[in-house]
């Protein structure tokens, strides 16, 4: 997202659109659960935050978490087991 913003604010709209297009499947995976829960799940998968949520926020389902994880991994936004080894 930072790269999309930097490209757009720097006037490189073609690059911003290109990056945004690459992220469309990630957006779709995020849209299958409440937005804040999806973002928090992604941040947890990246090791940025812990997994504790406060009500009224609820955790994403296992299927939603798997979808988010798969999209992040396929775009190099999450280290896979092979990359961590």
Secondary structure, DSSP 4 states (H G I P E B T S, - for coil): -HHHHHHHHTT-HHHHHHHHHHHHHHHHHHTTS-HHHHHHHHHHHTTSS-S---TT--PPPHHHHHHHHHHHHHTTSS--HHHH-
